[in-house]
Amino acid sequence: MNKLLPLILSLSTVAASSALAEDKTSGDVDFYLGAKTGYLYTAFDELDPKIPATFLIGIQKSGFGLEFEGTFVDMDENNIDFEYESYAIYAAYRTPGKFYAKLRAGYLEETLKSNTRKWEDDGFSGGVLFGIELSDAFTIEAGYTVIEADLKYFSLGGNVHF
């Protein structure tokens, strides 16, 4: 979390210093980097996830895009520490406008490990996000992602556009 705070402050500075944005679905290629956090819901009562940290790299043109996302979170279960990480690649579609919705679906690989055990899985992941363009260089998004049947991610974050 200590590494995430400077990034969030930097993104906030970019947003505060820029003029209001034009629509990102105008047809130009748009590259972006993002960071987010939120609440990770798990169906396993004994598994206690901490605050997740997520990074995002994306590209879009005319509303269609690709996103690569990595999520990292520490978890506890009966005084045993676990580290969870997932990497996903999503195909995404974003509606036009300053206020927008984004649908995404893709492939995810995940790992849950402790000092003595390691579990790996892969499969489908998908979600919906709602966002606002604050400036030409900055967007904020709130989302819901199904990582797997027993793991859901409610997130809030920002993206810097180039």
C-alpha positions as CSV (number, residue, x, y, z in Angstrom):
1,M,0.0,0.0,0.0
2,N,2.9,2.3,0.7
3,K,3.9,2.0,-3.0
4,L,0.4,2.7,-4.2
5,L,0.0,6.0,-2.3
6,P,2.5,8.0,-4.4
7,L,0.9,6.7,-7.6
8,I,-2.5,7.8,-6.5
9,L,-1.3,11.2,-5.5
10,S,0.5,11.6,-8.9
11,L,-2.7,10.6,-10.8
12,S,-4.7,13.1,-8.7
13,T,-2.3,15.9,-9.7
14,V,-2.6,15.1,-13.4
15,A,-6.4,15.1,-13.1
16,A,-6.5,18.4,-11.2
17,S,-4.2,20.2,-13.7
18,S,-5.8,19.2,-17.0
19,A,-8.8,20.7,-18.8
20,L,-12.0,18.8,-19.3
21,A,-11.8,15.9,-21.7
22,E,-13.1,15.0,-25.1
23,D,-14.5,11.5,-25.6
24,K,-11.9,8.7,-25.5
25,T,-13.9,6.7,-28.2
26,S,-13.2,9.3,-30.9
27,G,-11.2,6.9,-33.1
28,D,-7.7,7.8,-31.9
29,V,-5.5,5.0,-30.3
30,D,-5.5,5.5,-26.6
31,F,-2.9,4.0,-24.3
32,Y,-3.5,4.0,-20.5
33,L,-2.0,2.9,-17.2
34,G,-4.1,2.4,-14.1
35,A,-4.2,1.5,-10.5
36,K,-7.1,0.5,-8.3
37,T,-8.0,-1.1,-5.0
38,G,-11.3,-2.1,-3.3
39,Y,-12.9,-5.0,-1.6
40,L,-12.4,-8.7,-2.5
41,Y,-15.3,-10.9,-1.6
42,T,-14.7,-14.6,-1.1
43,A,-17.3,-17.3,-0.5
44,F,-15.0,-19.0,2.0
45,D,-15.9,-17.6,5.5
46,E,-12.5,-18.6,7.0
47,L,-10.5,-16.9,4.3
48,D,-9.9,-13.2,5.2
49,P,-8.6,-11.1,2.3
50,K,-6.7,-7.8,3.1
51,I,-6.8,-4.7,0.8
52,P,-6.0,-5.6,-2.8
53,A,-3.6,-3.7,-5.1
54,T,-4.2,-3.8,-8.9
55,F,-2.3,-2.5,-11.9
56,L,-3.7,-2.1,-15.4
57,I,-2.2,-1.5,-18.8
58,G,-4.6,-0.9,-21.7
59,I,-5.1,0.2,-25.3
60,Q,-8.3,1.2,-27.0
61,K,-9.5,2.5,-30.3
62,S,-13.1,3.6,-31.1
63,G,-14.3,2.1,-27.8
64,F,-12.8,-1.4,-28.3
65,G,-9.7,-2.4,-26.4
66,L,-7.4,-4.8,-24.7
67,E,-6.5,-4.7,-21.0
68,F,-3.8,-6.5,-19.0
69,E,-4.4,-6.5,-15.3
70,G,-2.5,-7.9,-12.3
71,T,-4.1,-8.1,-8.8
72,F,-2.2,-8.8,-5.5
73,V,-3.6,-9.4,-2.1
74,D,-2.6,-11.0,1.2
75,M,-5.1,-13.3,2.9
76,D,-5.3,-15.1,6.3
77,E,-6.9,-18.4,7.1
78,N,-6.8,-19.8,10.7
79,N,-3.5,-17.9,11.4
80,I,-1.9,-19.0,8.1
81,D,-0.7,-16.3,5.8
82,F,-1.5,-16.6,2.0
83,E,-0.5,-14.5,-1.0
84,Y,-3.0,-14.3,-3.8
85,E,-2.1,-13.0,-7.3
86,S,-3.9,-13.0,-10.6
87,Y,-3.1,-11.9,-14.1
88,A,-5.8,-11.4,-16.7
89,I,-6.1,-10.2,-20.3
90,Y,-9.5,-8.8,-21.2
91,A,-11.2,-7.7,-24.4
92,A,-13.1,-4.6,-23.5
93,Y,-15.8,-2.3,-25.0
94,R,-16.4,1.2,-23.6
95,T,-19.5,3.2,-24.4
96,P,-19.0,6.8,-25.7
97,G,-19.4,9.9,-23.5
98,K,-17.8,11.6,-20.5
99,F,-19.8,9.2,-18.3
100,Y,-19.4,5.7,-19.6
101,A,-19.8,2.0,-19.0
102,K,-17.2,-0.7,-19.9
103,L,-17.8,-4.4,-20.4
104,R,-14.9,-6.7,-20.4
105,A,-14.3,-10.5,-20.6
106,G,-11.1,-12.5,-20.8
107,Y,-8.7,-15.1,-19.5
108,L,-7.3,-15.2,-16.0
109,E,-4.5,-17.1,-14.3
110,E,-4.4,-17.1,-10.5
111,T,-2.1,-18.4,-7.7
112,L,-2.8,-18.8,-4.0
113,K,0.2,-19.8,-1.9
114,S,1.3,-20.2,1.7
115,N,4.7,-21.2,3.1
116,T,3.8,-24.9,2.6
117,R,1.2,-25.1,-0.3
118,K,0.5,-23.6,-3.6
119,W,-2.8,-23.7,-5.7
120,E,-3.0,-22.5,-9.3
121,D,-6.1,-22.1,-11.5
122,D,-7.1,-20.4,-14.7
123,G,-10.3,-19.7,-16.6
124,F,-12.8,-17.0,-17.6
125,S,-13.1,-13.6,-15.9
126,G,-15.4,-10.8,-16.7
127,G,-16.9,-7.6,-15.3
128,V,-18.6,-4.3,-15.7
129,L,-17.1,-0.9,-14.9
130,F,-18.6,2.6,-14.7
131,G,-16.4,5.6,-15.2
132,I,-16.0,9.3,-15.7
133,E,-13.5,11.3,-17.8
134,L,-12.1,14.0,-15.5
135,S,-9.7,15.3,-18.1
136,D,-8.0,14.4,-21.3
137,A,-5.4,12.5,-19.3
138,F,-7.4,11.0,-16.4
139,T,-10.4,8.7,-15.9
140,I,-11.9,7.2,-12.7
141,E,-13.6,3.9,-12.7
142,A,-15.7,1.8,-10.3
143,G,-16.2,-1.8,-11.1
144,Y,-17.4,-5.3,-10.4
145,T,-15.3,-8.2,-11.6
146,V,-16.0,-11.9,-11.3
147,I,-12.5,-13.4,-10.8
148,E,-14.0,-16.9,-10.3
149,A,-17.2,-18.3,-8.9
150,D,-16.0,-17.9,-5.3
151,L,-14.1,-14.6,-5.7
152,K,-15.6,-11.2,-6.7
153,Y,-13.8,-7.9,-6.8
154,F,-15.5,-4.5,-6.1
155,S,-12.9,-1.9,-7.2
156,L,-12.3,1.9,-7.5
157,G,-9.3,3.3,-9.3
158,G,-7.9,5.7,-11.9
159,N,-6.3,5.6,-15.3
160,V,-3.7,8.0,-16.8
161,H,-4.1,8.2,-20.6
162,F,-1.3,8.9,-23.1
